[in-house]
Amino acid sequence: MPDANDAVYEARFTRSLIQLLSGAGWKHLVAFRVDGEGVLLGGAPARYKAQTAFVPWEDITSVVMWQHRTAGRSMAYVGVQRRAGAPPLVGMNAGLRPDQATRLAPHVEYELFLASRPVNLWRLDPEALRSAVEAFAPGTPVLVYEQLDAE
């Protein structure tokens, strides 16, 4: 029987000078983690402690990978859909109003936008993510949202 620790999915930020200068030091900062307790959404390296949020499995209805494209540039995101009434999360998007989020990513629900992190300065492994979700929360869907191009 495989060890449960083998199923843990953890992605770490690439160390950067910003991290060092912001006071986070030179340690490895976790950008995204899936384990038996739930999902950790890491904060931006410069504001890591203030923006890091943990979401327990009982609050998660799905894990979602999505893209945001503007002016020909694309940024990957990963986040969690949460049950209605789940407590608010801290994070880089916590101060956005629904209308602002809709302008930025009209194909993503407001609550998902707030519970997502950009895949920036770290790498997302979709297959490892799917395996970890299946190991720790069987039946929880891992979805991919496509952004339709504006005409």
MODELLER restraints for C-alpha pairs under 7 A, 6 or more apart:
rsr = mdl.restraints
at = mdl.atoms
rsr.add(forms.Gaussian(group=physical.xy_distance, feature=features.Distance(at['CA:7:A'], at['CA:131:A']), mean=6.88, stdev=0.5))
rsr.add(forms.Gaussian(group=physical.xy_distance, feature=features.Distance(at['CA:7:A'], at['CA:132:A']), mean=5.06, stdev=0.5))
rsr.add(forms.Gaussian(group=physical.xy_distance, feature=features.Distance(at['CA:7:A'], at['CA:135:A']), mean=6.38, stdev=0.5))
rsr.add(forms.Gaussian(group=physical.xy_distance, feature=features.Distance(at['CA:8:A'], at['CA:34:A']), mean=5.78, stdev=0.5))
rsr.add(forms.Gaussian(group=physical.xy_distance, feature=features.Distance(at['CA:8:A'], at['CA:35:A']), mean=4.93, stdev=0.5))
rsr.add(forms.Gaussian(group=physical.xy_distance, feature=features.Distance(at['CA:8:A'], at['CA:132:A']), mean=5.72, stdev=0.5))
rsr.add(forms.Gaussian(group=physical.xy_distance, feature=features.Distance(at['CA:9:A'], at['CA:33:A']), mean=5.53, stdev=0.5))
rsr.add(forms.Gaussian(group=physical.xy_distance, feature=features.Distance(at['CA:9:A'], at['CA:34:A']), mean=5.11, stdev=0.5))
rsr.add(forms.Gaussian(group=physical.xy_distance, feature=features.Distance(at['CA:9:A'], at['CA:35:A']), mean=6.75, stdev=0.5))
rsr.add(forms.Gaussian(group=physical.xy_distance, feature=features.Distance(at['CA:9:A'], at['CA:128:A']), mean=6.32, stdev=0.5))
rsr.add(forms.Gaussian(group=physical.xy_distance, feature=features.Distance(at['CA:9:A'], at['CA:129:A']), mean=6.09, stdev=0.5))
rsr.add(forms.Gaussian(group=physical.xy_distance, feature=features.Distance(at['CA:9:A'], at['CA:132:A']), mean=5.82, stdev=0.5))
rsr.add(forms.Gaussian(group=physical.xy_distance, feature=features.Distance(at['CA:10:A'], at['CA:30:A']), mean=6.91, stdev=0.5))
rsr.add(forms.Gaussian(group=physical.xy_distance, feature=features.Distance(at['CA:10:A'], at['CA:32:A']), mean=5.82, stdev=0.5))
rsr.add(forms.Gaussian(group=physical.xy_distance, feature=features.Distance(at['CA:10:A'], at['CA:33:A']), mean=4.31, stdev=0.5))
rsr.add(forms.Gaussian(group=physical.xy_distance, feature=features.Distance(at['CA:10:A'], at['CA:34:A']), mean=6.46, stdev=0.5))
rsr.add(forms.Gaussian(group=physical.xy_distance, feature=features.Distance(at['CA:11:A'], at['CA:30:A']), mean=6.02, stdev=0.5))
rsr.add(forms.Gaussian(group=physical.xy_distance, feature=features.Distance(at['CA:11:A'], at['CA:31:A']), mean=5.59, stdev=0.5))
rsr.add(forms.Gaussian(group=physical.xy_distance, feature=features.Distance(at['CA:11:A'], at['CA:32:A']), mean=5.31, stdev=0.5))
rsr.add(forms.Gaussian(group=physical.xy_distance, feature=features.Distance(at['CA:11:A'], at['CA:33:A']), mean=6.37, stdev=0.5))
rsr.add(forms.Gaussian(group=physical.xy_distance, feature=features.Distance(at['CA:11:A'], at['CA:122:A']), mean=6.68, stdev=0.5))
rsr.add(forms.Gaussian(group=physical.xy_distance, feature=features.Distance(at['CA:11:A'], at['CA:123:A']), mean=6.74, stdev=0.5))
rsr.add(forms.Gaussian(group=physical.xy_distance, feature=features.Distance(at['CA:11:A'], at['CA:124:A']), mean=6.90, stdev=0.5))
rsr.add(forms.Gaussian(group=physical.xy_distance, feature=features.Distance(at['CA:12:A'], at['CA:28:A']), mean=6.43, stdev=0.5))
rsr.add(forms.Gaussian(group=physical.xy_distance, feature=features.Distance(at['CA:12:A'], at['CA:29:A']), mean=5.59, stdev=0.5))
rsr.add(forms.Gaussian(group=physical.xy_distance, feature=features.Distance(at['CA:12:A'], at['CA:30:A']), mean=4.33, stdev=0.5))
rsr.add(forms.Gaussian(group=physical.xy_distance, feature=features.Distance(at['CA:12:A'], at['CA:31:A']), mean=4.93, stdev=0.5))
rsr.add(forms.Gaussian(group=physical.xy_distance, feature=features.Distance(at['CA:12:A'], at['CA:32:A']), mean=6.95, stdev=0.5))
rsr.add(forms.Gaussian(group=physical.xy_distance, feature=features.Distance(at['CA:12:A'], at['CA:122:A']), mean=6.06, stdev=0.5))
rsr.add(forms.Gaussian(group=physical.xy_distance, feature=features.Distance(at['CA:13:A'], at['CA:28:A']), mean=6.91, stdev=0.5))
rsr.add(forms.Gaussian(group=physical.xy_distance, feature=features.Distance(at['CA:13:A'], at['CA:29:A']), mean=5.66, stdev=0.5))
rsr.add(forms.Gaussian(group=physical.xy_distance, feature=features.Distance(at['CA:13:A'], at['CA:30:A']), mean=6.20, stdev=0.5))
rsr.add(forms.Gaussian(group=physical.xy_distance, feature=features.Distance(at['CA:13:A'], at['CA:31:A']), mean=5.56, stdev=0.5))
rsr.add(forms.Gaussian(group=physical.xy_distance, feature=features.Distance(at['CA:13:A'], at['CA:121:A']), mean=5.44, stdev=0.5))
rsr.add(forms.Gaussian(group=physical.xy_distance, feature=features.Distance(at['CA:13:A'], at['CA:122:A']), mean=4.78, stdev=0.5))
rsr.add(forms.Gaussian(group=physical.xy_distance, feature=features.Distance(at['CA:14:A'], at['CA:121:A']), mean=5.42, stdev=0.5))
rsr.add(forms.Gaussian(group=physical.xy_distance, feature=features.Distance(at['CA:14:A'], at['CA:122:A']), mean=5.86, stdev=0.5))
rsr.add(forms.Gaussian(group=physical.xy_distance, feature=features.Distance(at['CA:15:A'], at['CA:26:A']), mean=6.95, stdev=0.5))
rsr.add(forms.Gaussian(group=physical.xy_distance, feature=features.Distance(at['CA:15:A'], at['CA:28:A']), mean=7.00, stdev=0.5))
rsr.add(forms.Gaussian(group=physical.xy_distance, feature=features.Distance(at['CA:18:A'], at['CA:46:A']), mean=6.18, stdev=0.5))
rsr.add(forms.Gaussian(group=physical.xy_distance, feature=features.Distance(at['CA:19:A'], at['CA:25:A']), mean=6.42, stdev=0.5))
rsr.add(forms.Gaussian(group=physical.xy_distance, feature=features.Distance(at['CA:19:A'], at['CA:45:A']), mean=5.24, stdev=0.5))
rsr.add(forms.Gaussian(group=physical.xy_distance, feature=features.Distance(at['CA:19:A'], at['CA:46:A']), mean=5.50, stdev=0.5))
rsr.add(forms.Gaussian(group=physical.xy_distance, feature=features.Distance(at['CA:20:A'], at['CA:26:A']), mean=5.74, stdev=0.5))
rsr.add(forms.Gaussian(group=physical.xy_distance, feature=features.Distance(at['CA:22:A'], at['CA:46:A']), mean=5.14, stdev=0.5))
rsr.add(forms.Gaussian(group=physical.xy_distance, feature=features.Distance(at['CA:30:A'], at['CA:42:A']), mean=5.87, stdev=0.5))
rsr.add(forms.Gaussian(group=physical.xy_distance, feature=features.Distance(at['CA:31:A'], at['CA:41:A']), mean=6.37, stdev=0.5))
rsr.add(forms.Gaussian(group=physical.xy_distance, feature=features.Distance(at['CA:31:A'], at['CA:42:A']), mean=4.30, stdev=0.5))
rsr.add(forms.Gaussian(group=physical.xy_distance, feature=features.Distance(at['CA:31:A'], at['CA:43:A']), mean=6.94, stdev=0.5))
rsr.add(forms.Gaussian(group=physical.xy_distance, feature=features.Distance(at['CA:32:A'], at['CA:40:A']), mean=5.51, stdev=0.5))
rsr.add(forms.Gaussian(group=physical.xy_distance, feature=features.Distance(at['CA:32:A'], at['CA:41:A']), mean=5.09, stdev=0.5))
rsr.add(forms.Gaussian(group=physical.xy_distance, feature=features.Distance(at['CA:32:A'], at['CA:42:A']), mean=5.58, stdev=0.5))
rsr.add(forms.Gaussian(group=physical.xy_distance, feature=features.Distance(at['CA:33:A'], at['CA:39:A']), mean=5.54, stdev=0.5))
rsr.add(forms.Gaussian(group=physical.xy_distance, feature=features.Distance(at['CA:33:A'], at['CA:40:A']), mean=4.95, stdev=0.5))
rsr.add(forms.Gaussian(group=physical.xy_distance, feature=features.Distance(at['CA:33:A'], at['CA:41:A']), mean=6.97, stdev=0.5))
rsr.add(forms.Gaussian(group=physical.xy_distance, feature=features.Distance(at['CA:34:A'], at['CA:40:A']), mean=6.58, stdev=0.5))
rsr.add(forms.Gaussian(group=physical.xy_distance, feature=features.Distance(at['CA:34:A'], at['CA:132:A']), mean=6.32, stdev=0.5))
rsr.add(forms.Gaussian(group=physical.xy_distance, feature=features.Distance(at['CA:34:A'], at['CA:133:A']), mean=6.90, stdev=0.5))
rsr.add(forms.Gaussian(group=physical.xy_distance, feature=features.Distance(at['CA:35:A'], at['CA:136:A']), mean=6.49, stdev=0.5))
rsr.add(forms.Gaussian(group=physical.xy_distance, feature=features.Distance(at['CA:36:A'], at['CA:136:A']), mean=5.18, stdev=0.5))
rsr.add(forms.Gaussian(group=physical.xy_distance, feature=features.Distance(at['CA:37:A'], at['CA:56:A']), mean=5.76, stdev=0.5))
rsr.add(forms.Gaussian(group=physical.xy_distance, feature=features.Distance(at['CA:37:A'], at['CA:57:A']), mean=6.37, stdev=0.5))
rsr.add(forms.Gaussian(group=physical.xy_distance, feature=features.Distance(at['CA:38:A'], at['CA:55:A']), mean=5.64, stdev=0.5))
rsr.add(forms.Gaussian(group=physical.xy_distance, feature=features.Distance(at['CA:38:A'], at['CA:56:A']), mean=4.19, stdev=0.5))
rsr.add(forms.Gaussian(group=physical.xy_distance, feature=features.Distance(at['CA:38:A'], at['CA:57:A']), mean=4.60, stdev=0.5))
rsr.add(forms.Gaussian(group=physical.xy_distance, feature=features.Distance(at['CA:39:A'], at['CA:54:A']), mean=5.84, stdev=0.5))
rsr.add(forms.Gaussian(group=physical.xy_distance, feature=features.Distance(at['CA:39:A'], at['CA:55:A']), mean=5.23, stdev=0.5))
rsr.add(forms.Gaussian(group=physical.xy_distance, feature=features.Distance(at['CA:39:A'], at['CA:56:A']), mean=6.41, stdev=0.5))
rsr.add(forms.Gaussian(group=physical.xy_distance, feature=features.Distance(at['CA:40:A'], at['CA:53:A']), mean=5.93, stdev=0.5))
rsr.add(forms.Gaussian(group=physical.xy_distance, feature=features.Distance(at['CA:40:A'], at['CA:54:A']), mean=4.43, stdev=0.5))
rsr.add(forms.Gaussian(group=physical.xy_distance, feature=features.Distance(at['CA:40:A'], at['CA:55:A']), mean=6.32, stdev=0.5))
rsr.add(forms.Gaussian(group=physical.xy_distance, feature=features.Distance(at['CA:41:A'], at['CA:52:A']), mean=5.71, stdev=0.5))
rsr.add(forms.Gaussian(group=physical.xy_distance, feature=features.Distance(at['CA:41:A'], at['CA:53:A']), mean=5.19, stdev=0.5))
rsr.add(forms.Gaussian(group=physical.xy_distance, feature=features.Distance(at['CA:41:A'], at['CA:54:A']), mean=6.10, stdev=0.5))
rsr.add(forms.Gaussian(group=physical.xy_distance, feature=features.Distance(at['CA:41:A'], at['CA:117:A']), mean=6.66, stdev=0.5))
rsr.add(forms.Gaussian(group=physical.xy_distance, feature=features.Distance(at['CA:42:A'], at['CA:48:A']), mean=6.69, stdev=0.5))
rsr.add(forms.Gaussian(group=physical.xy_distance, feature=features.Distance(at['CA:42:A'], at['CA:51:A']), mean=6.89, stdev=0.5))
rsr.add(forms.Gaussian(group=physical.xy_distance, feature=features.Distance(at['CA:42:A'], at['CA:52:A']), mean=4.45, stdev=0.5))
rsr.add(forms.Gaussian(group=physical.xy_distance, feature=features.Distance(at['CA:42:A'], at['CA:53:A']), mean=6.48, stdev=0.5))
rsr.add(forms.Gaussian(group=physical.xy_distance, feature=features.Distance(at['CA:43:A'], at['CA:49:A']), mean=6.67, stdev=0.5))
rsr.add(forms.Gaussian(group=physical.xy_distance, feature=features.Distance(at['CA:43:A'], at['CA:51:A']), mean=4.21, stdev=0.5))
rsr.add(forms.Gaussian(group=physical.xy_distance, feature=features.Distance(at['CA:43:A'], at['CA:52:A']), mean=4.25, stdev=0.5))
rsr.add(forms.Gaussian(group=physical.xy_distance, feature=features.Distance(at['CA:43:A'], at['CA:91:A']), mean=6.24, stdev=0.5))
rsr.add(forms.Gaussian(group=physical.xy_distance, feature=features.Distance(at['CA:44:A'], at['CA:51:A']), mean=6.81, stdev=0.5))
rsr.add(forms.Gaussian(group=physical.xy_distance, feature=features.Distance(at['CA:51:A'], at['CA:90:A']), mean=5.34, stdev=0.5))
rsr.add(forms.Gaussian(group=physical.xy_distance, feature=features.Distance(at['CA:51:A'], at['CA:91:A']), mean=4.04, stdev=0.5))
rsr.add(forms.Gaussian(group=physical.xy_distance, feature=features.Distance(at['CA:51:A'], at['CA:92:A']), mean=6.07, stdev=0.5))
rsr.add(forms.Gaussian(group=physical.xy_distance, feature=features.Distance(at['CA:52:A'], at['CA:90:A']), mean=6.66, stdev=0.5))
rsr.add(forms.Gaussian(group=physical.xy_distance, feature=features.Distance(at['CA:52:A'], at['CA:91:A']), mean=6.19, stdev=0.5))
rsr.add(forms.Gaussian(group=physical.xy_distance, feature=features.Distance(at['CA:53:A'], at['CA:89:A']), mean=6.17, stdev=0.5))
rsr.add(forms.Gaussian(group=physical.xy_distance, feature=features.Distance(at['CA:53:A'], at['CA:90:A']), mean=5.89, stdev=0.5))
rsr.add(forms.Gaussian(group=physical.xy_distance, feature=features.Distance(at['CA:53:A'], at['CA:91:A']), mean=6.82, stdev=0.5))
rsr.add(forms.Gaussian(group=physical.xy_distance, feature=features.Distance(at['CA:59:A'], at['CA:82:A']), mean=5.22, stdev=0.5))
rsr.add(forms.Gaussian(group=physical.xy_distance, feature=features.Distance(at['CA:59:A'], at['CA:83:A']), mean=5.23, stdev=0.5))
rsr.add(forms.Gaussian(group=physical.xy_distance, feature=features.Distance(at['CA:59:A'], at['CA:86:A']), mean=6.18, stdev=0.5))
rsr.add(forms.Gaussian(group=physical.xy_distance, feature=features.Distance(at['CA:60:A'], at['CA:80:A']), mean=6.31, stdev=0.5))
rsr.add(forms.Gaussian(group=physical.xy_distance, feature=features.Distance(at['CA:60:A'], at['CA:81:A']), mean=5.83, stdev=0.5))
rsr.add(forms.Gaussian(group=physical.xy_distance, feature=features.Distance(at['CA:60:A'], at['CA:82:A']), mean=4.45, stdev=0.5))
rsr.add(forms.Gaussian(group=physical.xy_distance, feature=features.Distance(at['CA:60:A'], at['CA:83:A']), mean=6.08, stdev=0.5))
rsr.add(forms.Gaussian(group=physical.xy_distance, feature=features.Distance(at['CA:61:A'], at['CA:81:A']), mean=5.46, stdev=0.5))
rsr.add(forms.Gaussian(group=physical.xy_distance, feature=features.Distance(at['CA:61:A'], at['CA:82:A']), mean=5.36, stdev=0.5))
rsr.add(forms.Gaussian(group=physical.xy_distance, feature=features.Distance(at['CA:61:A'], at['CA:83:A']), mean=6.07, stdev=0.5))
rsr.add(forms.Gaussian(group=physical.xy_distance, feature=features.Distance(at['CA:61:A'], at['CA:140:A']), mean=6.37, stdev=0.5))
rsr.add(forms.Gaussian(group=physical.xy_distance, feature=features.Distance(at['CA:62:A'], at['CA:80:A']), mean=5.78, stdev=0.5))
rsr.add(forms.Gaussian(group=physical.xy_distance, feature=features.Distance(at['CA:62:A'], at['CA:81:A']), mean=5.13, stdev=0.5))
rsr.add(forms.Gaussian(group=physical.xy_distance, feature=features.Distance(at['CA:62:A'], at['CA:140:A']), mean=5.49, stdev=0.5))
rsr.add(forms.Gaussian(group=physical.xy_distance, feature=features.Distance(at['CA:62:A'], at['CA:141:A']), mean=5.00, stdev=0.5))
rsr.add(forms.Gaussian(group=physical.xy_distance, feature=features.Distance(at['CA:62:A'], at['CA:142:A']), mean=5.88, stdev=0.5))
rsr.add(forms.Gaussian(group=physical.xy_distance, feature=features.Distance(at['CA:63:A'], at['CA:79:A']), mean=5.87, stdev=0.5))
rsr.add(forms.Gaussian(group=physical.xy_distance, feature=features.Distance(at['CA:63:A'], at['CA:80:A']), mean=4.45, stdev=0.5))
rsr.add(forms.Gaussian(group=physical.xy_distance, feature=features.Distance(at['CA:63:A'], at['CA:81:A']), mean=6.19, stdev=0.5))
rsr.add(forms.Gaussian(group=physical.xy_distance, feature=features.Distance(at['CA:63:A'], at['CA:141:A']), mean=6.37, stdev=0.5))
rsr.add(forms.Gaussian(group=physical.xy_distance, feature=features.Distance(at['CA:63:A'], at['CA:142:A']), mean=4.73, stdev=0.5))
rsr.add(forms.Gaussian(group=physical.xy_distance, feature=features.Distance(at['CA:63:A'], at['CA:143:A']), mean=6.18, stdev=0.5))
rsr.add(forms.Gaussian(group=physical.xy_distance, feature=features.Distance(at['CA:64:A'], at['CA:78:A']), mean=5.63, stdev=0.5))
rsr.add(forms.Gaussian(group=physical.xy_distance, feature=features.Distance(at['CA:64:A'], at['CA:79:A']), mean=5.30, stdev=0.5))
rsr.add(forms.Gaussian(group=physical.xy_distance, feature=features.Distance(at['CA:64:A'], at['CA:80:A']), mean=5.78, stdev=0.5))
rsr.add(forms.Gaussian(group=physical.xy_distance, feature=features.Distance(at['CA:64:A'], at['CA:142:A']), mean=5.69, stdev=0.5))
rsr.add(forms.Gaussian(group=physical.xy_distance, feature=features.Distance(at['CA:64:A'], at['CA:143:A']), mean=4.68, stdev=0.5))
rsr.add(forms.Gaussian(group=physical.xy_distance, feature=features.Distance(at['CA:64:A'], at['CA:144:A']), mean=5.68, stdev=0.5))
rsr.add(forms.Gaussian(group=physical.xy_distance, feature=features.Distance(at['CA:65:A'], at['CA:77:A']), mean=5.74, stdev=0.5))
rsr.add(forms.Gaussian(group=physical.xy_distance, feature=features.Distance(at['CA:65:A'], at['CA:78:A']), mean=4.38, stdev=0.5))
rsr.add(forms.Gaussian(group=physical.xy_distance, feature=features.Distance(at['CA:65:A'], at['CA:79:A']), mean=6.53, stdev=0.5))
rsr.add(forms.Gaussian(group=physical.xy_distance, feature=features.Distance(at['CA:65:A'], at['CA:143:A']), mean=6.21, stdev=0.5))
rsr.add(forms.Gaussian(group=physical.xy_distance, feature=features.Distance(at['CA:65:A'], at['CA:144:A']), mean=4.82, stdev=0.5))
rsr.add(forms.Gaussian(group=physical.xy_distance, feature=features.Distance(at['CA:65:A'], at['CA:145:A']), mean=6.36, stdev=0.5))
rsr.add(forms.Gaussian(group=physical.xy_distance, feature=features.Distance(at['CA:66:A'], at['CA:76:A']), mean=5.90, stdev=0.5))
rsr.add(forms.Gaussian(group=physical.xy_distance, feature=features.Distance(at['CA:66:A'], at['CA:77:A']), mean=5.21, stdev=0.5))
rsr.add(forms.Gaussian(group=physical.xy_distance, feature=features.Distance(at['CA:66:A'], at['CA:78:A']), mean=6.23, stdev=0.5))
rsr.add(forms.Gaussian(group=physical.xy_distance, feature=features.Distance(at['CA:66:A'], at['CA:144:A']), mean=5.69, stdev=0.5))
rsr.add(forms.Gaussian(group=physical.xy_distance, feature=features.Distance(at['CA:66:A'], at['CA:145:A']), mean=4.86, stdev=0.5))
rsr.add(forms.Gaussian(group=physical.xy_distance, feature=features.Distance(at['CA:66:A'], at['CA:146:A']), mean=6.35, stdev=0.5))
rsr.add(forms.Gaussian(group=physical.xy_distance, feature=features.Distance(at['CA:67:A'], at['CA:74:A']), mean=6.48, stdev=0.5))
rsr.add(forms.Gaussian(group=physical.xy_distance, feature=features.Distance(at['CA:67:A'], at['CA:75:A']), mean=5.62, stdev=0.5))
rsr.add(forms.Gaussian(group=physical.xy_distance, feature=features.Distance(at['CA:67:A'], at['CA:76:A']), mean=4.54, stdev=0.5))
rsr.add(forms.Gaussian(group=physical.xy_distance, feature=features.Distance(at['CA:67:A'], at['CA:77:A']), mean=5.92, stdev=0.5))
rsr.add(forms.Gaussian(group=physical.xy_distance, feature=features.Distance(at['CA:67:A'], at['CA:146:A']), mean=6.68, stdev=0.5))
rsr.add(forms.Gaussian(group=physical.xy_distance, feature=features.Distance(at['CA:67:A'], at['CA:147:A']), mean=6.49, stdev=0.5))
rsr.add(forms.Gaussian(group=physical.xy_distance, feature=features.Distance(at['CA:68:A'], at['CA:74:A']), mean=5.53, stdev=0.5))
rsr.add(forms.Gaussian(group=physical.xy_distance, feature=features.Distance(at['CA:68:A'], at['CA:75:A']), mean=5.23, stdev=0.5))
rsr.add(forms.Gaussian(group=physical.xy_distance, feature=features.Distance(at['CA:68:A'], at['CA:76:A']), mean=6.45, stdev=0.5))
rsr.add(forms.Gaussian(group=physical.xy_distance, feature=features.Distance(at['CA:68:A'], at['CA:105:A']), mean=6.40, stdev=0.5))
rsr.add(forms.Gaussian(group=physical.xy_distance, feature=features.Distance(at['CA:68:A'], at['CA:147:A']), mean=6.95, stdev=0.5))
rsr.add(forms.Gaussian(group=physical.xy_distance, feature=features.Distance(at['CA:69:A'], at['CA:75:A']), mean=6.42, stdev=0.5))
rsr.add(forms.Gaussian(group=physical.xy_distance, feature=features.Distance(at['CA:75:A'], at['CA:118:A']), mean=6.81, stdev=0.5))
rsr.add(forms.Gaussian(group=physical.xy_distance, feature=features.Distance(at['CA:76:A'], at['CA:118:A']), mean=5.91, stdev=0.5))
rsr.add(forms.Gaussian(group=physical.xy_distance, feature=features.Distance(at['CA:76:A'], at['CA:119:A']), mean=5.34, stdev=0.5))
rsr.add(forms.Gaussian(group=physical.xy_distance, feature=features.Distance(at['CA:77:A'], at['CA:116:A']), mean=6.31, stdev=0.5))
rsr.add(forms.Gaussian(group=physical.xy_distance, feature=features.Distance(at['CA:77:A'], at['CA:117:A']), mean=5.47, stdev=0.5))
rsr.add(forms.Gaussian(group=physical.xy_distance, feature=features.Distance(at['CA:77:A'], at['CA:118:A']), mean=4.29, stdev=0.5))
rsr.add(forms.Gaussian(group=physical.xy_distance, feature=features.Distance(at['CA:77:A'], at['CA:119:A']), mean=5.36, stdev=0.5))
rsr.add(forms.Gaussian(group=physical.xy_distance, feature=features.Distance(at['CA:78:A'], at['CA:116:A']), mean=5.33, stdev=0.5))
rsr.add(forms.Gaussian(group=physical.xy_distance, feature=features.Distance(at['CA:78:A'], at['CA:117:A']), mean=5.62, stdev=0.5))
rsr.add(forms.Gaussian(group=physical.xy_distance, feature=features.Distance(at['CA:78:A'], at['CA:118:A']), mean=6.62, stdev=0.5))
rsr.add(forms.Gaussian(group=physical.xy_distance, feature=features.Distance(at['CA:79:A'], at['CA:112:A']), mean=6.44, stdev=0.5))
rsr.add(forms.Gaussian(group=physical.xy_distance, feature=features.Distance(at['CA:79:A'], at['CA:115:A']), mean=5.36, stdev=0.5))
rsr.add(forms.Gaussian(group=physical.xy_distance, feature=features.Distance(at['CA:79:A'], at['CA:116:A']), mean=3.71, stdev=0.5))
rsr.add(forms.Gaussian(group=physical.xy_distance, feature=features.Distance(at['CA:79:A'], at['CA:117:A']), mean=6.14, stdev=0.5))
rsr.add(forms.Gaussian(group=physical.xy_distance, feature=features.Distance(at['CA:80:A'], at['CA:112:A']), mean=6.15, stdev=0.5))
rsr.add(forms.Gaussian(group=physical.xy_distance, feature=features.Distance(at['CA:80:A'], at['CA:115:A']), mean=5.77, stdev=0.5))
rsr.add(forms.Gaussian(group=physical.xy_distance, feature=features.Distance(at['CA:80:A'], at['CA:116:A']), mean=6.52, stdev=0.5))
rsr.add(forms.Gaussian(group=physical.xy_distance, feature=features.Distance(at['CA:81:A'], at['CA:112:A']), mean=5.38, stdev=0.5))
rsr.add(forms.Gaussian(group=physical.xy_distance, feature=features.Distance(at['CA:89:A'], at['CA:115:A']), mean=6.92, stdev=0.5))
rsr.add(forms.Gaussian(group=physical.xy_distance, feature=features.Distance(at['CA:93:A'], at['CA:114:A']), mean=5.38, stdev=0.5))
rsr.add(forms.Gaussian(group=physical.xy_distance, feature=features.Distance(at['CA:94:A'], at['CA:114:A']), mean=5.90, stdev=0.5))
rsr.add(forms.Gaussian(group=physical.xy_distance, feature=features.Distance(at['CA:98:A'], at['CA:110:A']), mean=5.77, stdev=0.5))
rsr.add(forms.Gaussian(group=physical.xy_distance, feature=features.Distance(at['CA:101:A'], at['CA:110:A']), mean=6.23, stdev=0.5))
rsr.add(forms.Gaussian(group=physical.xy_distance, feature=features.Distance(at['CA:101:A'], at['CA:113:A']), mean=6.97, stdev=0.5))
rsr.add(forms.Gaussian(group=physical.xy_distance, feature=features.Distance(at['CA:107:A'], at['CA:147:A']), mean=5.96, stdev=0.5))
rsr.add(forms.Gaussian(group=physical.xy_distance, feature=features.Distance(at['CA:130:A'], at['CA:142:A']), mean=6.41, stdev=0.5))
rsr.add(forms.Gaussian(group=physical.xy_distance, feature=features.Distance(at['CA:133:A'], at['CA:140:A']), mean=6.93, stdev=0.5))
